[in-house]
């Protein structure tokens, strides 16, 4: 079996890696596809140092994003309860439903923070009452807030 060659990718390649990743590939794949297409370069000590610097910068950036998410979580959980007024009918049933956008708008109005509505898990709300909403702020950080649906 032929030995593998170490290369550093210049561009993202599906099923292989992202730009800047250090990968090991078969010699033929490197010689016939990656190198001629300028999708990868051979590893040298200088290039390995560049890769390490890029990884450290990316790690710092991700750490900073996590700290921001933690701060945002603390601010969201300080808010005791958010109130969403909805038109209600008989037996406390509301007309329509409470959507992710409704919750995002109330958070924006109350706290001044923008929260992406696509990262919320809002239960099906068809009656007046208090509900819990999970908000994913970061892959490792999520917050839970209470919303209160009241008759307008």
C-alpha positions in Angstrom: 0.0 0.0 0.0 1.3 3.4 -1.0 2.1 5.9 1.7 0.0 9.0 2.1 1.0 12.6 1.4 0.4 15.5 3.7 -1.1 18.7 2.1 -2.6 21.9 3.2 -5.9 22.8 1.5 -6.3 26.2 -0.2 -10.0 25.9 -0.7 -12.9 24.0 1.0 -13.3 20.5 -0.5 -16.4 18.5 0.5 -15.7 15.2 2.2 -12.0 16.2 2.6 -11.7 19.4 4.7 -11.8 23.2 4.9 -9.4 25.7 3.6 -6.3 25.7 5.8 -6.8 22.1 7.1 -3.9 19.7 7.1 -5.0 16.5 5.3 -3.4 13.2 4.3 -4.4 12.0 0.9 -3.3 9.3 -1.6 -0.4 10.3 -3.8 -2.3 10.0 -7.0 -5.2 12.2 -5.8 -2.7 14.8 -4.8 -0.6 14.6 -7.9 -3.5 14.3 -10.4 -6.1 16.6 -8.9 -5.4 18.7 -5.9 -2.0 20.1 -6.9 -2.7 20.9 -10.6 -6.0 22.5 -9.7 -4.2 24.6 -7.0 -6.6 23.3 -4.3 -3.8 22.3 -2.0 0.0 22.8 -1.5 2.7 20.6 -0.1 3.5 21.1 3.6 6.7 22.9 4.6 7.7 24.2 8.0 6.6 27.7 7.1 3.2 26.6 5.9 2.8 24.5 9.1 3.4 27.6 11.1 0.8 29.5 9.1 -1.7 26.7 9.7 -1.0 26.8 13.4 -1.4 30.6 13.5 -4.7 30.4 11.6 -6.0 27.7 14.0 -5.1 29.8 17.0 -6.8 32.8 15.5 -9.9 30.8 14.8 -9.9 29.3 18.3 -9.7 32.8 19.8 -12.6 34.0 17.5 -14.8 31.1 18.6 -13.9 31.7 22.3 -14.9 35.3 21.9 -18.2 34.3 20.2 -18.9 32.0 23.1 -18.2 34.7 25.7 -20.7 37.0 23.9 -23.3 34.3 23.9 -22.8 33.7 27.6 -23.3 37.5 28.3 -26.4 37.5 26.1 -27.7 34.4 28.0 -27.2 36.2 31.3 -29.0 39.3 30.1 -31.9 37.3 28.7 -32.3 35.3 31.9 -32.4 38.5 34.0 -35.7 39.3 32.3 -38.3 37.7 34.5 -41.1 37.3 32.0 -42.0 38.7 28.5 -45.6 39.5 27.7 -47.1 38.9 24.3 -50.6 40.4 23.8 -52.9 38.3 21.5 -56.6 38.6 20.7 -58.4 35.9 22.6 -61.8 34.2 22.2 -63.8 31.7 24.3 -62.0 29.3 26.7 -58.8 31.4 26.6 -58.1 30.3 23.0 -56.2 32.9 21.0 -56.7 33.7 17.3 -53.7 32.5 15.4 -50.6 31.3 17.2 -47.5 32.8 18.8 -44.6 32.5 16.3 -40.9 32.7 16.6 -41.0 36.2 15.1 -43.4 37.4 17.7 -41.1 36.2 20.5 -38.0 37.8 18.7 -39.9 41.1 18.4 -40.8 41.2 22.1 -37.2 40.4 23.1 -36.0 43.2 20.8 -38.5 45.6 22.2 -37.8 44.7 25.9 -34.1 44.1 26.0 -32.8 45.8 22.9 -31.0 42.6 21.9 -31.5 40.9 18.5 -32.1 37.2 18.7 -32.3 35.1 15.6 -35.8 33.7 15.3 -34.5 30.6 13.6 -32.6 29.5 16.7 -35.8 29.5 18.9 -37.9 26.6 20.0 -41.3 27.9 20.7 -44.0 25.4 21.7 -47.4 25.3 20.0 -49.2 28.1 21.7 -53.0 28.3 21.1 -54.2 29.4 24.5 -53.4 32.2 27.0 -50.9 31.3 29.7 -47.2 31.0 30.5 -44.8 29.1 28.3 -41.1 28.4 28.1 -39.0 29.2 25.0 -35.6 27.8 24.4 -33.1 30.0 22.5 -29.9 28.6 21.1 -27.4 31.4 21.2 -24.3 29.4 20.4 -23.7 25.7 19.7 -22.7 25.2 23.4 -24.9 28.0 25.0 -28.7 28.1 25.2 -31.1 30.1 27.3 -34.6 29.5 28.5 -37.0 32.4 28.9 -40.6 32.5 30.0 -43.2 34.2 27.9 -46.7 35.1 29.0 -49.5 35.2 26.5 -52.2 37.6 27.6 -55.5 38.9 26.1 -55.1 42.2 24.3 
